[in-house]
Amino acid sequence: MALHKSISMAITFKLFLDERTAKGNGQYALKLRVTYNRKHKVVPLNVLLQKEDWNPAIQKVKPSHPNAKLINI
């Protein structure tokens, strides 16, 4: 008789500014990293931001950005 253990893994999400490649105007792509069972996928969100408009500690666009309310939904 085989014992089956069911382990529930959590799905985690993280928003980050991809600073590896800047666009021509000095903006960077906002991306979403989804992790499940230690495997991750990165999803581009088609949002470009300046470094000074992004707060990495709380993973939100700073209120000084004109579309901050829309992006932070």
Secondary structure, DSSP 8 states (H G I E B T S, - for coil): -----------EEEEEEETTS--TTS-EEEEEEEEETTEEEEEEEEEEE-GGGEETTTTEE-TTSTTHHHHT-
